[in-house]
Amino acid sequence: MNNLLLFSDTFPYGMAEPFLQQELPYLASRFSKVEIVPLYLPEAAAGASAGATAGSTGATAGSAGAPAGSAAATAAAPHRPLPDNVSLCKPLLRCNHKSVKGLLRYGLFGGRSSCGGSSSGSCGGSGSCGSSSGSNCGGSGSNSCGSSCREGSAMRGGLVRECFRKGAWRSLSKLRVLLSYWLIMRASLANREVMEHIIARADQGYLFYFYWGDKSVLILPFLKSFMAAQGRRVPLAVMRLHGSDAIEEAKGILPFREQIYGAVDYAVPVSGMIESYIKCRYAVQPRNICTFRLGSPEGGRTLSWERGPAGELHIVSCSNVVPLKRVEYIADAVALLAERLHNEGGIGDVKSLCWTHIGDGPQRVALEQHIKSRIAAAGFPANLCRVEFKGAMPHREVLEYYRKNHIDLFIHASRSEGGPVVIMEAASFAIPVISTKVGAVDEMIPQEWIIPVEATPDILVDKVVEYLLLPDGKRLALKEQNRRVWEERWNAERNYAAFADFLAGCQRESID
C-alpha cells in the first residue's frame, strides 16, 4: 500500500497554492493514490457548488470504500485539473476560515466534536499531544473519533494556557489570531463526516502530508492521541513549513506550536533559515527536521538575457498588495527614481523607466491612484515613468510574461518571508533581483544586492542606480550568476522529485 493523504488550504480550488500544483505530478508518480483534503472552499468555488446537494453519495465518507470526492457539493465546485490517481475529499471546514460567523457556528455551536474529548492530552492540554500517555482524544471508551464524546475543559483550558504562554492577553491582534486558530481547530474536529474519513485512511496506512504548518495540522495532536488510545494505527505525519506558518514574527503569534511539533514526525522547512529558526525557537522539536527547498520551473534563455530597449529601465515586482509585501515601498522608490532621472537627465544610458506590478489585494486601487497622481503632479514628461498594475494573473501567465518581455530588474520588498518563490522564478529567467533581507533571500541572490528591511526607499534607489552603472559585462555576469544559483538550489524538477522520493520513503517507514 502506497497512499498519501494531502492536506491543503484551498488547493485545487481557486488560484492559490500554485507551487503545490507544480509538486503534485511528482507526488502522483510516487504514490498509488493521492487524496486531497482542502481546509475550505474559496468563495468562488463555494458559490459554484451552492446548488449541489451535499451527501448525495452512495456511501459515507467514513466507510473504507467510499470515493474521496464523493460529496456532490465538493464535486460540483470547479477546480484545476488533477492526475488520474488523485481524488478529492470534502473540506475540513464547512465555512471560509476567515468567516467569523461560520467559525462561531461550527467552532462553538457545531455540536459534539468528532475528535477532542475531555482528556488532559488534548491540544493545549497538560499532556504531550500525540502520545498515548495520559491522553485520550476521543474520551475513554469511545469507539470512534466521531462518537458521542463531549468536549471537556481541556480545549478551553488549552486556549487559556496558550493565551498566557504567548502573551496574547496583552495584545488584541494576537488574541484575535489565537481565537481564530482555536475556532478553526474546533470546527475542523466537529466535522464528523470528514474526520471519520480521515481516521479510516489512517487505519489503512495512508501517509499524512500537511502542506502548511499552521491550520489543518491543528487536528494532528488530537488525531494521534485518539488513534493511540484506541489501539489503532497511528498515522505517520509530514509537515511542510514555508515561512508565515513557521516564523512567529510574520503574524505576531503562531498558536499551539509545541503541541503540533510534538505530534508531527517530520517537519520539512523549505530553507535552511527556517530550520535554524525552529531549532533555536522551540524546546519541543519534531522527531526529524529535513530541509527540502521549493523550486520554480525552467525559465530558459529569454529576452532578459539580452540588453533591453535603449534608454528604458523595466522594473517588475510580483506579490499580493498587502501590508506585509510593502508594495507601497517600491512605489515610493519608483517615484524617487523617476525624479532623479528627470533632474539628472538620465542615469548612464537610461532615460526613462517602466514599473510593472503583478498581483492584487485590498491596497491595490489606492496604491495605483497614489503613484500615478504623484507622477502626474511632478510634471514629468509622459514617457519618463510608466506604471502598470496587472492585477492577479494565473501562475502560467506570470511565467509567460517573464518569457516574452525584457525585464531589467526584479524588486522584492517584503517585510517577512520564508523562501520567496517569486525570486526563484525571476532567477530562472536570469532576471537580476534586488530584495530586502528576509527569510532565505541570502540563499538566493548575491549579498551585495540585498538591502535591510528597515532601509528607506532612497536606499533602494541607490541600489538600482548601482546596477544601472555596471558595465554590460558585469550585468551579464550577474544574470548568469543568478541563473546558476537557481539551477543548483531552486530547480523545481530536481527539488520536487527529491521531496517526492523522501515522502515515498516515509510511507515505507510507516508500513514497516
Secondary structure, 3 states (H helix, E strand, C coil): CCEEEEEECCCCCCCCCHHHHHHHHHHHHHCCEEEEEECCCCHHHHHHCCCCCCCCCCCCCCCCCCCCCCCHHHHHCCCCCCCCCEEECCCCCCCCCCCHHHHHHHHHCCCCCCCCCCCCCCCCCCCCCCCCCCCCCCCCCCCCCCCCCCCCHHHHHHHHHHHHHCCHHHCHHHHHHHHHHHHHHHHHHCCHHHHHHHHHHHHCCCEEEECCCCCHHHHHHHHHHHHHHCCCCCCCEEEEECCCCCCHHHHCCCCCHHHHHHHCCEEEECCHHHHHHHHHHCCCCCCEECCCCCCECCCCCCHHHCCCCCCEEEEEEECCCCHHHCHHHHHHHHHHHHHHHHHHCCECCECEEEEEEEECCCCHHHHHHHHHHHHHHHCCCCCCEEEEEEECCCHHHHHHHHHHCCCCEEEECCCCCCCCHHHHHHHHCCCCEEEECCCCHHHCCCHHHEECCCCCHHHHHHHHHHHHCCCHHHHHHHHHHHHHHHHHHCEHHHHHHHHHHHHHHHHHHHHC
